[in-house]
Every structure is written in structure tokens, then in C-alpha cells.
């Protein structure tokens, strides 16, 4: 059923307020009946709010709308039907229409006050509460709303007085007990607050705010297991409350249930995407040994904070652990783009590149890593037969480097007996006789290791000093040589 179809009966009811007859007062409508009605309305308001948190509002709205339609002269039934609607402009207009049709009733003003509180326009809410109390001084639901308003404004004494007045009229009022509980907790009286919150829960089982507060109070009192039980019940009562899920996740981790903690944190982040939350989840998953959850969390961290190095570094580690070297390489590229001198990243990148045969690039990363990759560099240079060649003439360089390349080539023949071809390279040399650029012009050998040997031997070679320029080298490689 669509939202529009769900709201239609209640909205139609609101529109009909202007033409419906006013309720008829009878002798039975005395003070006792009024108090009974107020308790009934207050509990109905609690039930409506519970349904909203639970996600069951469609059925709740239908029920309240049907009740109001069956009693068109009952202003309280109409109030509850409108109370079940979203707190938006249309609902506010419907409550205003109710107040205009029943100028002697407080209910339309109370409805507008409740919407103003949800919007955060507290001065307007206060004005409507004043109007409602001027019309119905004994309507303690207005006092309850005023107490909540005072509490939001940090007017603790005024809030406590209003909650106490509500409890004198309705000793079981869950919202008033909760208000007192919050005030006591702020004052440091955890035990008193716990008793008040329990009284609220006794009056309204599965009351989300009571369960959530009892969970935190149990934690204040040092009972983690009881706190977890209350918070689990709170999450069930309000599945979309991310703060409760995060509090529960932290508690479950403390209790040693890492998997359940990770599940709760992931659910919280599905409700509210938050960088700090993803970082916390990544650490939580790491502590719990949940590699998959940590990987997903770290990936999200890198999306939300692409300039951060720690996320990319950890992502590379996780990708390697997951045997995804291509993914690790992509992450390391991000690290080195942001910090070209990251020795650890260069070392790991070298290992990855060496692993899939790009020996020339691997050696460059090992060299950039410095002491961090000293062992890897030495091992790869031995395999490539890279040595420092210094000759006074280019022909001498050709012969010496050719011998080193041939040694690498002969080793490769053991794996590829038909390997052969030619390599042509061009070296740009400065006045000091150092190579500043090595370009591969021809490669019919098509072997990464042989090409890497030629590249790095020519790159490291010492050339005639004072003769800058570009020199070409060609090496023919045949199995029968």
C-alpha cells in the first residue's frame, strides 16, 4: 500500500472537520471522565509514537482514521488521527483547522505545539501550549509537553515540576517517568533514574526510550550484560536508531562478541553514512578478525576520505591478504601519488610487480624504498645480473653490458628454450657521464627479465665524461651463441 493511500483517509478526515458537528456535552462528562479520557489519549499517543519508531505506521494510521470516522463528533479521536500523520505542513494545517472548528478545545493547539517541537521552533510551540492551557487548565498532557519543552531548553527545575504534576494526575505516565529519569541521570543519581525508567517501562512495555535509557543506566551502574539486553530490546523497538546500534556494538565488543558487534555497527552505518563510524567499524572488525567486514569498511573510508593515506595503506594490506594483487596495486598507487617517499609502499609495490614479471619497475620501487627493501633489491639485482659498469668509451659499455644481459638471457633459456631476438635501446647521457634516460626502441625477445637486465645495466653504467648526448645500443640474443 502506498503512503498516499495510507494517509488519504486521515487527511480526508481533517478536511471534514469544518463540516462535522461539535461533540455534545452530557452530564456524564465530568472531571473523572475527563481524566480517564486524558489517560487514554496519552497512552494512544505513546502507542502511535512506538508504531512510528517500529515502522508500523500504515496500520496505526488506518486504525486511528477509522476510529475518528466512526465518531465524527469526537475531537479527541480526530486529534489522534492527525497525531498519527507525518509532522509536516499538511498536518499542521489540519490541527489549525481543528482548533478553528473547536475554539473551546485545547486539542488543535496541542497538535500544533507537538509539530512545532519536532520542527525545533520552540517559541511557537510554547505559545500554543499557553493557548491550550488557557482553554483547558486541567489538561495535563499540555504540562507534559511543556515539561519536555523546558527540558530541551535546559530549564531543569521547570521541567521537573511539570513532570511531577503529570504524575500526580497520571501516576503511571511513561513519558513523565522518563522525564524524571533523564533529569536524575543528569544530576548523577543513576539508581533513582533507573527506578523511574523501570516505572516507565512497566507502564509501556517495549517503550523504546525507556529501554534505551535503561541500557545506558545499566552501563552507568556497571552491569554490561543487562545493558546489552536492554539495548538489544531498544534496537528491536526502533530499528532505525543508529545511535542505539552503535552503543550496542561497542558493548558487544566489550563482552567479546565481535561478530555481533560488527553486524550492529554495519546496520548503523547503513542508516547513517559517517566517516568516523566507518573508521571505527574498520578497527572493530580488525579486532574481531572479520576480514570481509574490515575490507568493506576500509573501502568506504577511502571513498569518503580519498586524501587519507592510512585507509589506502590498509586497503593494500587487505587486498594482498585476499590474494588480490591488482587491487593492492591500485591502492598503493593512491598512496604513492600522495606520498612519493613512502618506503613501505614502494617495497610492497616492488613485490607485487616482481610477482607478475615486471622486474624493471619492481627494481625501481625497491630502490625508492631505500633500506626498507635492501634485501629485495639485492636479490632482484643478482637475478637480473645488474652491476655497475664504468668504461671510458661507449663500445666498452656495449661489451660489458652485453655480457651481463647474456647471463640473464642464458638463465631464462632454461625456462624458454626457444627464446631469442634483439634489443635496441637509446641512452641519454649528461656531462658527468650518467644516464638520465633509457628508452627501449626495439624488443623482439619479448622477455621482461632480459629487457629489465638491459635497461638497468645501461641505466647504472658510467659513460665517457664531458660527452653528453644520446647513444644507441643493440644486443642480438640467440640460443646457439
CORRA-V270921 format. One record per backbone hydrogen bond with DSSP energy under -0.5 kcal/mol. NH is the residue of the N-H (numbers start at 1). CO is the residue of the C=O. E is the energy in kcal/mol with one decimal. If there is no record, write none. Layout:
nh=<NH,NH>
co=<CO,CO>
e=<E,E>
//
This chain:
nh=<6,7,8,9,11,12,13,14,15,16,17,18,19,20,29,30,34,35,36,37,38,39,40,41,42,43,44,45,46,47,48,49,50,51,52,53,54,55,56,60,61,62,63,64,65,66,67,68,69,70,71,71,72,74,75,78,79,80,81,82,83,84,85,88,92,93,94,95,96,97,98,99,100,101,102,103,105,110,111,112,113,114,115,116,117,118,119,120,120,121,122,125,126,127,128,129,130,131,132,133,134,135,136,139,140,142,143,144,145,146,147,148,149,150,151,152,153,154,155,156,159,160,161,162,163,164,165,166,167,168,169,170,173,177,178,179,180,181,182,183,184,185,186,187,188,189,190,193,194,195,196,197,198,199,200,201,202,203,204,207,211,212,213,214,215,216,217,218,219,220,221,222,223,224,227,228,229,230,231,232,233,234,235,236,237,238,240,241,242,245,246,247,248,249,250,251,252,253,254,255,256,257,258,261,262,263,264,265,266,267,268,269,270,271,271,272,278,279,280,281,282,283,284,285,286,287,288,289,289,290,291,294,295,296,297,298,299,300,301,302,303,304,305,308,312,313,314,315,316,317,318,319,320,321,322,323,324,328,329,330,331,332,333,334,335,336,337,338,339,342,343,346,347,348,349,350,351,352,353,354,355,356,357,358,359,362,363,364,365,366,367,368,369,370,370,372,373,374,377,378,379,380,381,382,383,384,385,385,386,387,389,390,391,397,398,399,400,401,402,403,404,405,406,407,408,409,410,411,412,413,414,414,415,416,419,421,423,424,425,426,427,428,429,429,430,433,435,435,436,437,439,441,441,442,444,445,451,452,453,454,455,456,457,458,459,460,461,462,463,463,466,467,469,471,473,475,477,478,481>
co=<2,3,4,5,7,8,9,10,11,12,14,15,16,16,26,28,30,31,32,33,34,35,36,37,38,39,40,41,42,43,44,45,46,47,48,49,50,51,51,56,57,58,59,60,61,62,63,64,65,66,67,68,69,71,73,74,75,76,77,78,79,80,82,86,88,89,90,91,92,93,94,95,96,97,98,100,102,106,107,108,109,110,111,112,113,114,115,116,117,116,120,121,122,123,124,125,126,127,128,129,130,131,132,136,138,139,139,140,141,142,143,144,145,146,147,148,149,151,150,154,155,156,157,158,159,160,161,162,163,164,165,166,170,173,174,175,176,177,178,179,180,181,182,183,185,184,188,189,190,191,192,193,194,195,196,197,198,199,200,204,207,208,209,210,211,212,213,214,215,216,217,219,218,222,223,224,225,226,227,228,229,230,231,232,233,234,53,238,240,241,242,243,244,245,246,247,248,249,250,251,253,252,256,257,258,259,260,261,262,263,264,265,266,267,268,268,274,275,276,277,278,279,280,281,282,283,284,285,286,285,289,290,291,292,293,294,295,296,297,298,299,300,301,305,308,309,310,311,312,313,314,315,316,317,318,320,319,324,325,326,327,328,329,330,331,332,333,334,335,339,341,342,343,344,345,346,347,348,349,350,351,352,354,353,357,358,359,360,361,362,363,364,365,366,367,369,370,371,373,374,375,376,377,378,379,380,381,382,381,385,387,388,462,393,394,395,396,397,398,399,400,401,402,403,404,405,406,407,408,409,410,411,412,412,416,477,475,442,473,439,471,437,427,469,434,430,459,461,428,428,426,424,439,424,422,422,447,448,449,450,451,452,453,454,455,456,457,389,433,461,431,464,429,427,425,423,421,476,478>
e=<-1.8,-2.5,-1.6,-0.6,-2.6,-2.6,-2.0,-2.2,-2.1,-1.5,-1.2,-0.7,-1.4,-1.2,-1.5,-2.0,-2.2,-2.4,-2.3,-2.5,-2.3,-2.3,-2.4,-2.7,-2.7,-2.6,-2.0,-2.5,-2.0,-2.4,-2.5,-2.3,-2.1,-2.3,-2.1,-2.0,-2.2,-1.6,-2.7,-1.4,-3.0,-1.9,-2.3,-2.4,-2.6,-2.5,-2.1,-2.1,-2.4,-1.8,-0.8,-0.5,-0.5,-2.3,-0.9,-1.8,-2.4,-2.3,-2.0,-2.2,-2.3,-1.3,-1.6,-1.9,-2.3,-2.5,-2.0,-2.5,-2.3,-2.2,-2.0,-2.4,-2.2,-2.3,-2.1,-0.5,-2.3,-2.3,-2.3,-2.0,-2.4,-2.4,-1.8,-2.5,-2.4,-1.9,-1.8,-1.0,-0.7,-1.9,-1.4,-1.7,-2.6,-2.0,-2.0,-2.2,-2.2,-2.0,-2.4,-2.4,-1.8,-1.4,-2.4,-2.1,-1.5,-1.4,-0.7,-2.3,-2.2,-2.3,-2.6,-2.1,-2.1,-2.6,-2.4,-1.9,-1.3,-1.6,-3.0,-1.3,-2.3,-2.7,-2.2,-2.0,-2.6,-2.5,-2.1,-2.2,-2.2,-1.6,-1.4,-3.1,-2.3,-2.2,-2.3,-2.2,-2.4,-2.4,-2.7,-2.0,-2.6,-2.4,-2.1,-1.4,-1.5,-2.6,-1.3,-2.3,-2.3,-2.0,-2.0,-2.5,-2.3,-1.9,-1.9,-2.1,-2.3,-1.6,-1.8,-1.5,-2.6,-3.0,-2.2,-2.6,-2.1,-1.8,-2.7,-2.6,-1.6,-2.2,-2.1,-1.4,-2.8,-0.9,-2.1,-2.6,-2.0,-2.4,-2.5,-2.5,-1.8,-2.3,-2.5,-1.8,-1.8,-1.9,-0.5,-1.8,-1.0,-1.5,-2.3,-2.5,-2.6,-2.5,-2.5,-1.9,-2.9,-2.1,-2.0,-1.7,-1.4,-2.7,-1.1,-2.0,-2.6,-2.2,-2.1,-2.3,-2.6,-2.0,-2.1,-2.3,-1.5,-0.7,-0.8,-1.7,-2.3,-2.4,-2.3,-2.5,-2.4,-2.0,-2.7,-3.2,-2.1,-2.5,-1.9,-0.8,-0.7,-2.4,-1.2,-2.2,-2.7,-2.2,-2.2,-3.0,-2.4,-1.8,-2.2,-2.3,-1.3,-2.3,-2.5,-1.8,-0.8,-2.7,-2.6,-2.4,-2.2,-1.9,-2.6,-2.6,-2.2,-2.3,-1.8,-1.8,-2.9,-2.2,-2.7,-2.1,-1.9,-2.5,-2.2,-1.4,-1.8,-2.9,-2.0,-1.3,-2.5,-1.9,-1.1,-2.2,-2.5,-2.4,-2.7,-2.5,-2.0,-2.3,-2.7,-2.6,-2.1,-1.3,-1.5,-2.4,-1.8,-2.3,-2.4,-1.4,-2.0,-2.3,-2.4,-2.2,-1.7,-0.7,-0.9,-1.4,-1.6,-1.5,-2.6,-2.3,-2.3,-2.3,-2.6,-2.0,-1.9,-2.1,-0.7,-0.6,-2.5,-0.6,-0.7,-0.5,-1.9,-1.5,-2.6,-2.4,-2.4,-2.8,-2.2,-2.0,-1.6,-2.6,-2.2,-1.6,-1.6,-2.8,-2.9,-1.6,-1.8,-1.6,-0.6,-0.7,-1.4,-2.1,-2.1,-2.6,-2.4,-2.2,-2.7,-2.5,-3.3,-2.8,-0.5,-3.4,-2.3,-1.7,-0.5,-0.5,-3.2,-1.2,-2.9,-2.7,-0.7,-1.9,-2.5,-0.6,-2.4,-2.4,-2.1,-2.3,-2.7,-2.6,-2.1,-2.0,-2.0,-2.3,-1.0,-4.3,-3.0,-0.5,-3.4,-0.9,-1.8,-2.8,-3.0,-2.9,-3.3,-0.5,-1.5>
//
